[in-house]
């Protein structure tokens, strides 16, 4: 739950409500709010419009990890398509 909440905050630059974070993380809003309130204020803070990830190094780390996971998923999907005799789509700069 904590990882999904932090990953969601890292992937956006806009403040998000606990409800919106819960929808993305497929969790209950009260669970997400509990996680957010338990985190250190140096990591996550509540601002006028919602919760934001304020630690830039954590944001960079999480974004890099999310990008790596997405690249792995794309590679795995392309491999499955190739094994099935299908051609992977040239999307997101892929050839």
ZAKE-955468 format. One record per residue: x, y, z of N, C-alpha, C, O in turn; residue number from 1. Coordinates in nm, 4 decimals. Atoms other than C-alpha are relative to their C-alpha. Layout:
<sites>
(site (X, Y, Z), (X, Y, Z), (X, Y, Z), (X, Y, Z), NUM)
...
</sites>
This chain:
<sites>
(site (0.0821, -0.1188, 0.0000), (0.0000, 0.0000, 0.0000), (0.0869, 0.1258, 0.0000), (0.0620, 0.2192, -0.0762), 1)
(site (-0.0875, -0.1172, -0.0075), (0.2764, 0.2446, 0.0936), (0.0721, 0.0219, -0.1324), (0.0810, 0.1348, -0.1805), 2)
(site (-0.0729, -0.0116, 0.1263), (0.4728, 0.1707, -0.2241), (-0.0909, 0.0523, -0.1107), (-0.0514, 0.1408, -0.1866), 3)
(site (0.0937, -0.0446, 0.1037), (0.1678, 0.2140, -0.4481), (-0.0361, 0.1466, 0.0181), (-0.0493, 0.2200, -0.0799), 4)
(site (0.0330, -0.1396, -0.0281), (0.0829, 0.5427, -0.2784), (0.1154, 0.0910, -0.0411), (0.0943, 0.1928, -0.1071), 5)
(site (-0.1168, -0.0813, 0.0343), (0.4364, 0.6786, -0.3149), (0.0254, 0.0006, -0.1505), (0.0613, 0.1043, -0.2062), 6)
(site (-0.0189, 0.0059, 0.1449), (0.4629, 0.5596, -0.6764), (-0.0992, 0.0893, -0.0722), (-0.0641, 0.1560, -0.1695), 7)
(site (0.1017, -0.0853, 0.0610), (0.1385, 0.7357, -0.7622), (0.0358, 0.1463, 0.0178), (0.0252, 0.2247, -0.0765), 8)
(site (-0.0404, -0.1391, -0.0235), (0.2569, 1.0587, -0.6013), (0.1227, 0.0372, -0.0834), (0.1333, 0.1504, -0.1304), 9)
(site (-0.1212, -0.0277, 0.0773), (0.5923, 1.0303, -0.7804), (-0.0305, 0.0183, -0.1484), (0.0415, 0.0893, -0.2186), 10)
(site (0.0299, -0.0038, 0.1432), (0.4271, 0.9894, -1.1185), (-0.0773, 0.1239, -0.0424), (-0.1037, 0.1423, -0.1612), 11)
(site (0.0721, -0.1219, 0.0347), (0.2413, 1.3200, -1.1009), (0.0616, 0.1198, 0.0709), (0.1201, 0.1070, 0.1785), 12)
(site (-0.0502, -0.1220, -0.0633), (0.3390, 1.6770, -1.0283), (-0.1115, 0.0772, 0.0690), (-0.0861, 0.1771, 0.1361), 13)
(site (0.1142, -0.0684, -0.0606), (-0.0106, 1.7760, -0.9153), (-0.0330, -0.0606, 0.1355), (-0.0149, -0.1807, 0.1553), 14)
(site (0.0471, 0.0546, -0.1278), (-0.1384, 1.7416, -0.5593), (-0.1212, -0.0898, -0.0234), (-0.2061, -0.0599, -0.1074), 15)
(site (0.1112, 0.0938, 0.0138), (-0.3783, 1.4480, -0.5219), (-0.0670, -0.0215, 0.1350), (-0.0009, -0.0237, 0.2389), 16)
(site (0.0733, 0.0304, -0.1225), (-0.6487, 1.3805, -0.2673), (0.0229, -0.1465, 0.0372), (0.0616, -0.2277, -0.0468), 17)
(site (-0.0123, 0.1391, -0.0443), (-0.6379, 1.0628, -0.0596), (-0.0985, -0.0874, -0.0778), (-0.0684, -0.2029, -0.1078), 18)
(site (0.0995, 0.0755, 0.0774), (-0.9514, 0.9536, -0.2471), (0.0555, -0.0342, -0.1384), (0.0453, -0.1486, -0.1826), 19)
(site (-0.0555, 0.0233, 0.1345), (-0.7820, 0.9944, -0.5883), (0.1156, -0.0996, 0.0068), (0.1250, -0.1891, -0.0771), 20)
(site (-0.1098, 0.0952, -0.0178), (-0.4692, 0.8143, -0.4649), (-0.0526, -0.1409, 0.0225), (0.0016, -0.2375, -0.0313), 21)
(site (0.0587, 0.1313, -0.0278), (-0.6865, 0.5306, -0.3345), (-0.0576, -0.0625, -0.1270), (-0.0446, -0.1831, -0.1482), 22)
(site (0.0557, 0.0527, 0.1257), (-0.8628, 0.4962, -0.6711), (0.1116, -0.0583, -0.0873), (0.0970, -0.1668, -0.1435), 23)
(site (-0.1112, 0.0461, 0.0834), (-0.5304, 0.4636, -0.8525), (0.0643, -0.1248, 0.0600), (0.0980, -0.2188, -0.0120), 24)
(site (-0.0653, 0.1125, -0.0683), (-0.3843, 0.2261, -0.5922), (-0.0959, -0.1159, 0.0252), (-0.0558, -0.2193, 0.0786), 25)
(site (0.1040, 0.1012, -0.0218), (-0.7098, 0.0259, -0.5833), (-0.0060, -0.0400, 0.1470), (0.0005, -0.1579, 0.1820), 26)
(site (0.0050, 0.0202, -0.1449), (-0.7333, 0.0675, -0.2067), (-0.1132, 0.0846, 0.0581), (-0.1790, 0.1603, -0.0132), 27)
(site (0.0993, -0.0805, -0.0702), (-0.9664, 0.2184, 0.0491), (0.0623, 0.1354, 0.0366), (0.1779, 0.1402, 0.0787), 28)
(site (-0.0541, -0.1325, -0.0332), (-0.9241, 0.5949, 0.1036), (0.0530, 0.0095, 0.1434), (0.1541, 0.0759, 0.1665), 29)
(site (-0.0458, -0.0070, -0.1384), (-0.8896, 0.5479, 0.4801), (0.1365, -0.0669, 0.0158), (0.2185, -0.0224, 0.0961), 30)
(site (-0.1311, 0.0664, -0.0041), (-0.5976, 0.3079, 0.4238), (0.1083, 0.0924, -0.0539), (0.2160, 0.1047, 0.0044), 31)
(site (-0.0970, -0.0908, 0.0617), (-0.4223, 0.5554, 0.1968), (0.0253, 0.1188, 0.0920), (0.1400, 0.1600, 0.1091), 32)
(site (-0.0155, -0.1127, -0.0911), (-0.4847, 0.8415, 0.4382), (0.0846, -0.0390, 0.1215), (0.1677, 0.0394, 0.1674), 33)
(site (-0.0803, 0.0492, -0.1119), (-0.3408, 0.6339, 0.7227), (0.1473, -0.0093, -0.0386), (0.2344, 0.0297, 0.0391), 34)
(site (-0.1374, 0.0086, 0.0488), (-0.0279, 0.5644, 0.5156), (0.0601, 0.1395, -0.0139), (0.1727, 0.1632, 0.0300), 35)
(site (-0.0510, -0.1349, 0.0224), (0.0092, 0.9308, 0.4186), (0.0331, 0.0702, 0.1312), (0.1367, 0.1356, 0.1429), 36)
(site (-0.0213, -0.0665, -0.1280), (-0.0233, 1.0541, 0.7748), (0.1155, -0.0619, 0.0789), (0.1748, 0.0046, 0.1638), 37)
(site (-0.1092, 0.0677, -0.0695), (0.2338, 0.7983, 0.8960), (0.1368, 0.0333, -0.0597), (0.2395, 0.0127, 0.0049), 38)
(site (-0.1270, -0.0325, 0.0656), (0.4990, 0.9153, 0.6483), (0.0583, 0.1296, 0.0564), (-0.0139, 0.2174, 0.1036), 39)
(site (-0.0695, -0.1179, -0.0498), (0.7588, 1.1716, 0.7479), (-0.0351, 0.1224, -0.0844), (-0.0497, 0.1112, -0.2061), 40)
(site (0.0315, -0.1219, 0.0747), (0.6787, 1.5325, 0.6518), (0.1091, 0.0394, -0.0998), (0.0839, 0.1191, -0.1902), 41)
(site (-0.1064, -0.0270, 0.0970), (1.0157, 1.5437, 0.4703), (-0.0237, -0.0755, -0.1304), (0.0386, -0.0451, -0.2322), 42)
(site (0.0316, 0.0784, 0.1195), (0.8701, 1.2910, 0.2233), (-0.1288, 0.0457, -0.0657), (-0.1321, 0.0732, -0.1857), 43)
(site (0.1341, -0.0284, 0.0521), (0.5017, 1.3732, 0.1843), (-0.0651, 0.1081, 0.0866), (-0.0560, 0.1060, 0.2094), 44)
(site (0.0701, -0.1057, -0.0724), (0.3011, 1.6810, 0.2761), (-0.1360, 0.0251, -0.0619), (-0.1583, 0.0025, -0.1808), 45)
(site (0.1312, -0.0411, 0.0503), (-0.0570, 1.7951, 0.2490), (0.0062, 0.1487, -0.0312), (0.0452, 0.2293, 0.0533), 46)
(site (0.0030, -0.1398, 0.0426), (-0.0921, 2.1186, 0.0547), (-0.1450, 0.0411, -0.0220), (-0.2365, -0.0335, 0.0128), 47)
(site (0.1353, -0.0538, 0.0186), (-0.3935, 2.3291, -0.0423), (-0.0931, -0.0949, -0.0749), (-0.2090, -0.1109, -0.0367), 48)
(site (0.0850, 0.0820, 0.0872), (-0.5223, 2.0899, -0.3096), (0.0167, -0.1493, 0.0195), (-0.0535, -0.2269, -0.0454), 49)
(site (-0.0186, 0.1432, -0.0203), (-0.3965, 1.7540, -0.1825), (0.1406, -0.0335, 0.0445), (0.2173, 0.0534, 0.0860), 50)
(site (-0.1282, 0.0540, -0.0455), (-0.0957, 1.5392, -0.1019), (0.1031, 0.0076, -0.1108), (0.0725, -0.0158, -0.2277), 51)
(site (-0.1097, -0.0068, 0.0967), (0.2408, 1.5870, -0.2711), (0.1232, -0.0689, 0.0573), (0.1450, -0.0707, 0.1785), 52)
(site (-0.1292, 0.0584, -0.0369), (0.5716, 1.4041, -0.2654), (0.1011, 0.1138, -0.0084), (0.1261, 0.1665, -0.1168), 53)
(site (-0.0891, -0.1167, -0.0032), (0.8197, 1.6726, -0.1577), (0.1474, -0.0372, -0.0060), (0.2319, 0.0505, -0.0242), 54)
(site (-0.1389, 0.0442, 0.0026), (1.1386, 1.4649, -0.1516), (0.0397, -0.0304, -0.1441), (-0.0026, -0.1307, -0.2016), 55)
(site (-0.0362, 0.0140, 0.1416), (1.2967, 1.5088, -0.4949), (0.0832, -0.1238, -0.0295), (0.0672, -0.1848, -0.1353), 56)
(site (-0.0812, 0.1192, 0.0266), (1.5496, 1.2274, -0.4596), (-0.0862, -0.1259, 0.0014), (-0.0638, -0.2166, -0.0787), 57)
(site (0.0920, 0.1139, -0.0003), (1.2734, 0.9807, -0.3682), (-0.0847, 0.0003, -0.1263), (-0.1085, -0.1052, -0.1851), 58)
(site (0.0783, -0.0108, 0.1233), (1.0639, 1.1107, -0.6608), (0.0807, -0.0517, -0.1187), (0.0290, -0.1280, -0.2003), 59)
(site (-0.0859, 0.0443, 0.1112), (1.3566, 1.0557, -0.9006), (0.0203, -0.1510, 0.0031), (0.0102, -0.2180, -0.0997), 60)
(site (-0.0195, 0.1442, -0.0137), (1.4251, 0.7078, -0.7655), (-0.1250, -0.0762, -0.0437), (-0.1156, -0.1721, -0.1203), 61)
(site (0.1245, 0.0705, 0.0329), (1.0593, 0.6032, -0.7938), (-0.0329, 0.0121, -0.1485), (-0.0785, -0.0845, -0.2096), 62)
(site (0.0264, -0.0164, 0.1435), (1.0223, 0.7485, -1.1440), (0.0914, -0.0887, -0.0836), (0.0472, -0.1488, -0.1815), 63)
(site (-0.0928, 0.0878, 0.0720), (1.3335, 0.5637, -1.2616), (-0.0429, -0.1458, 0.0123), (-0.0370, -0.2215, -0.0845), 64)
(site (0.0458, 0.1376, -0.0214), (1.2020, 0.2420, -1.1088), (-0.1252, -0.0294, -0.0818), (-0.1364, -0.1364, -0.1417), 65)
(site (0.1220, 0.0182, 0.0790), (0.8610, 0.2881, -1.2724), (0.0327, -0.0092, -0.1488), (-0.0264, -0.0902, -0.2202), 66)
(site (-0.0404, 0.0044, 0.1410), (1.0270, 0.3563, -1.6091), (0.0654, -0.1342, -0.0331), (0.0407, -0.1911, -0.1394), 67)
(site (-0.0644, 0.1294, 0.0217), (1.2406, 0.0424, -1.5723), (-0.1029, -0.1122, -0.0054), (-0.0948, -0.2006, -0.0906), 68)
(site (0.1055, 0.1018, -0.0003), (0.9352, -0.1677, -1.4860), (-0.0838, 0.0050, -0.1275), (-0.1208, -0.0987, -0.1825), 69)
(site (0.0767, -0.0151, 0.1238), (0.7456, -0.0278, -1.7833), (0.0790, -0.0530, -0.1196), (0.0226, -0.1194, -0.2066), 70)
(site (-0.0841, 0.0508, 0.1090), (1.0373, -0.1030, -2.0167), (0.0060, -0.1519, 0.0034), (0.0014, -0.2162, -0.1015), 71)
(site (0.0002, 0.1461, -0.0132), (1.0532, -0.4590, -1.8815), (-0.1319, -0.0592, -0.0488), (-0.1331, -0.1605, -0.1188), 72)
(site (0.1316, 0.0487, 0.0439), (0.6781, -0.5028, -1.9367), (-0.0126, 0.0067, -0.1517), (-0.0628, -0.0862, -0.2150), 73)
(site (0.0058, -0.0152, 0.1448), (0.7061, -0.3691, -2.2914), (0.0842, -0.1056, -0.0689), (0.0421, -0.1647, -0.1684), 74)
(site (-0.0899, 0.0992, 0.0582), (0.9992, -0.5974, -2.3652), (-0.0619, -0.1396, 0.0078), (-0.0567, -0.2161, -0.0885), 75)
(site (0.0641, 0.1307, -0.0172), (0.8154, -0.8997, -2.2263), (-0.1189, -0.0157, -0.0951), (-0.1386, -0.1220, -0.1540), 76)
(site (0.1145, 0.0039, 0.0913), (0.5035, -0.8130, -2.4270), (0.0467, -0.0197, -0.1441), (-0.0099, -0.1000, -0.2183), 77)
(site (-0.0532, 0.0134, 0.1352), (0.7084, -0.7711, -2.7453), (0.0513, -0.1414, -0.0254), (0.0305, -0.1969, -0.1333), 78)
(site (-0.0512, 0.1358, 0.0138), (0.8779, -1.1063, -2.6851), (-0.1140, -0.1002, -0.0175), (-0.1044, -0.1910, -0.1001), 79)
(site (0.1157, 0.0893, 0.0129), (0.5418, -1.2800, -2.6392), (-0.0658, 0.0141, -0.1367), (-0.1051, -0.0851, -0.1981), 80)
(site (0.0580, -0.0216, 0.1326), (0.4064, -1.1209, -2.9555), (0.0865, -0.0636, -0.1083), (0.0343, -0.1263, -0.2004), 81)
(site (-0.0920, 0.0572, 0.0978), (0.7159, -1.2260, -3.1511), (-0.0071, -0.1521, 0.0011), (-0.0076, -0.2150, -0.1048), 82)
(site (0.0104, 0.1456, -0.0115), (0.6927, -1.5838, -3.0187), (-0.1309, -0.0513, -0.0604), (-0.1380, -0.1643, -0.1087), 83)
(site (0.1300, 0.0390, 0.0554), (0.3291, -1.5901, -3.1310), (-0.0089, 0.0263, -0.1491), (-0.1123, 0.0005, -0.2108), 84)
(site (-0.0005, -0.0276, 0.1430), (0.4282, -1.4851, -3.4816), (-0.0602, 0.1348, -0.0342), (-0.0862, 0.1629, -0.1511), 85)
(site (0.0547, -0.1332, 0.0231), (0.2911, -1.1342, -3.4397), (0.1120, 0.1025, 0.0072), (0.2186, 0.0781, 0.0637), 86)
(site (-0.1008, -0.1047, 0.0018), (0.4764, -0.8126, -3.4930), (-0.0342, 0.1038, 0.1076), (-0.1460, 0.1553, 0.1099), 87)
(site (0.0248, -0.1031, -0.1016), (0.5121, -0.5748, -3.1951), (-0.0253, 0.1350, -0.0653), (0.0322, 0.1670, -0.1693), 88)
(site (0.0304, -0.1331, 0.0525), (0.3700, -0.2287, -3.2507), (0.1184, 0.0928, 0.0248), (0.1862, 0.0833, 0.1271), 89)
(site (-0.1040, -0.1025, -0.0152), (0.6155, 0.0549, -3.3045), (-0.0653, 0.1162, 0.0739), (-0.1240, 0.2055, 0.0129), 90)
(site (0.0657, -0.0986, -0.0839), (0.4958, 0.2669, -3.0147), (0.1006, 0.0524, 0.1012), (0.1876, -0.0219, 0.1465), 91)
(site (-0.0883, -0.0612, -0.0988), (0.6737, 0.5051, -2.7799), (0.1467, -0.0080, -0.0438), (0.2351, -0.0347, 0.0376), 92)
(site (-0.1375, -0.0015, 0.0474), (0.9825, 0.5219, -2.9991), (0.0598, -0.1364, -0.0279), (0.1778, -0.1469, -0.0612), 93)
(site (-0.0528, 0.1342, 0.0275), (1.0138, 0.1453, -3.0411), (-0.0064, -0.0259, -0.1492), (-0.0916, 0.0283, -0.2196), 94)
(site (-0.0032, 0.0357, 0.1439), (1.1019, 0.0000, -3.3816), (-0.0070, -0.1484, -0.0175), (-0.0056, -0.1973, -0.1305), 95)
</sites>
